């Protein structure tokens, strides 16, 4: 019957991303969470249950928001759980547990989508239509867990996502003993170094890695991405991303740009975001202490010593932007000017602190259409509606 991914109350607070995408469309490790589940359940994703402002969400192969009744036999999945890849759940299973918690349940009877609308419902209270199985995986209890779990997830995913036949171009310089795989439909120039000392490296179909790049494992370069030089270490680079310069321990969800010099570390960069030349993130406090992060519940201690910036979908930074440790940039924000932005910037903010304006929605859409057209992607009517709802629901830090 397929799978429906459920954003619970915690997932709906994963800002700056929750305003414009359900949690299942976040990249965790080397793969989108939804795709992780369709692989291990060996089924298609039929929909998602999330916040009301995401009702018109429309993006590539992502399913639409669920409505009405979910038939018995449907897999209902907690979108905050990222299962380890490489294992297929048996067809007779009814419950999937990860880390001692219920991560997915095959409904024994039909359930109304509306009963999950608030995000307060828990899968623990539902009866599964079969026996329980246990999978390895990672829970995202906080949005910063995307960074906290990144290295072990990449190390696992780079092996699980690689085709069975190992391919390494003869001209590629490889250091270390971990697995290295370059898809036959990828292109790697001469004078590229792959350092697999600390973990495996995977270059996926259609990707291009240009000369004078150093890839440091664990690392995954996604489909049709372009790396045009620099050091890329312990990163998950999503599809159609452009990367240049020094970047480490960072997730780029997809279709976003870091095309110039400037260090980015321990960060998550949303889809369609663009980091202007010499944009720099701080990922370590001068005190070397744990980093705090703005959340919808207030500023919270992350317990992480290294944490850079969380940059929402469609956000833009001007040339020479300096982002402080643990910075949150809301979706659609456009930052420019000589000052350092505060630790939290509202969605669709325009300009620089303290004289923020609000990015007029019609002008924002004009920019968005231009940006997407450069990747040969059209802005659909449904996504316009979703972005309009996000603009109306924007938060203030």
C-alpha positions, 0 to 999 in steps of 0.5 A, a space after each residue: 500500500 506504500 508509505 506515508 511519512 509523518 512529521 510529528 510536533 518535534 519535526 515541525 519545529 526543525 527550522 529554518 527548514 520546516 517552513 518550506 519542506 516536510 522533514 522527510 525531504 531533508 537530506 540526512 547523511 547521503 540521502 533524502 530521508 524519504 528515499 531512505 525509507 522507500 529503499 528499506 521498505 521496498 515500497 513507494 512513498 504515497 504522501 506525507 503528513 505535515 504542517 498545514 502551510 505545507 499542504 501544496 508542497 511540490 518538489 521533483 519526485 516528492 509525494 503530495 500531502 496525504 488526505 482522507 483515509 490511509 488504508 490498512 496495510 499502509 506504512 506510516 513512518 516517523 520522518 525524524 528517523 533515518 534508517 541505515 541503508 542496506 537492509 530490506 524489511 521483510 514483507 510480513 513485518 508490521 513494525 520497525 524499531 530503531 534504537 528501541 523506538 517505533 520508527 514505522 508501523 504498517 497500519 492494521 486498519 484504516 486511519 484518518 489523516 486528520 487524526 495526525 494533523 496536530 503532530 501530537 499523535 505517536 506511532 507507539 499507540 498504533 497496532 501493527 499488521 505484523 511482527 516487529 523488526 529492528 533496524 539500525 539507524 539514527 533519530 533526529 531529536 533536534 535539527 542539529 542532529 543532522 550534523 551530529 550524526 553526519 560522519 557515521 551516516 556518511 561512512 555507512 551510506 557511501 558503501 550502501 549507495 555504491 553500485 556492486 562493481 567498484 570503479 576507480 579511474 586509473 588517473 585518480 590519486 587515492 590515499 587510505 584504505 577505505 572504499 572509493 567508488 566513482 560511478 561510470 557515469 561521473 567524470 573526474 579530472 586528472 589531478 584530483 586527490 581522494 583521501 579515504 584515510 578516515 572514511 569511504 568516498 562515493 561520486 555518484 552518477 553524472 557528477 563532475 569533479 574538476 582538477 585540484 579538488 581534494 575529497 576527504 572521506 567519508 564523503 558523497 558527491 551527489 548526482 549531477 553535482 559539480 565540484 570545481 576545486 578546493 577541499 571537500 571533507 566529510 560532506 553530503 553534496 546533494 544533486 545539482 549542487 555547485 561547490 568550490 573552496 573549503 567545505 567540511 562536515 556539511 550537508 547541501 540538500 540539493 540545487 544550491 550553490 557555494 560556487 566561490 571561496 569562503 569556508 563553510 563548516 558543520 552547516 546545512 544548506 537548503 535547496 535553492 540557497 546561494 552563498 555569495 563569494 567569500 561567504 564564511 561560516 564560523 563553526 567553533 566558538 573562541 571559547 571552544 565551548 558548546 554551541 547554542 542555537 535559536 529554535 522556535 522554543 527559544 535558544 537551546 544548548 546543542 552540546 556540539 562543539 562544532 556547529 556552523 550555519 543552518 541556511 533555509 531554502 531559497 536563502 541568499 548571502 551577499 559577497 563577503 557575508 560572515 555568519 556567526 557560530 550557530 547561525 540560523 538563516 530563515 527561508 527566502 532571506 536575502 542578506 547583504 551589507 557590511 555587518 555580521 548578521 545576528 544568530 537568527 535571521 527571519 524568513 524572507 528578511 531583506 538587507 542587513 541588521 538592524 534595518 531589516 525589510 521583508 522581501 516582497 513576495 512577488 519580487 521573491 517569486 521573480 528571483 526564485 523563477 530565475 534561479 530555478 530556470 538556471 537548473 532547467 526547473 519550472 516553478 509550479 503553481 502548487 509550489 507558488 502556493 506553498 511558498 505563499 503560505 510559507 511567506 504568510 507563516 514566517 516566524 520572527 526570532 
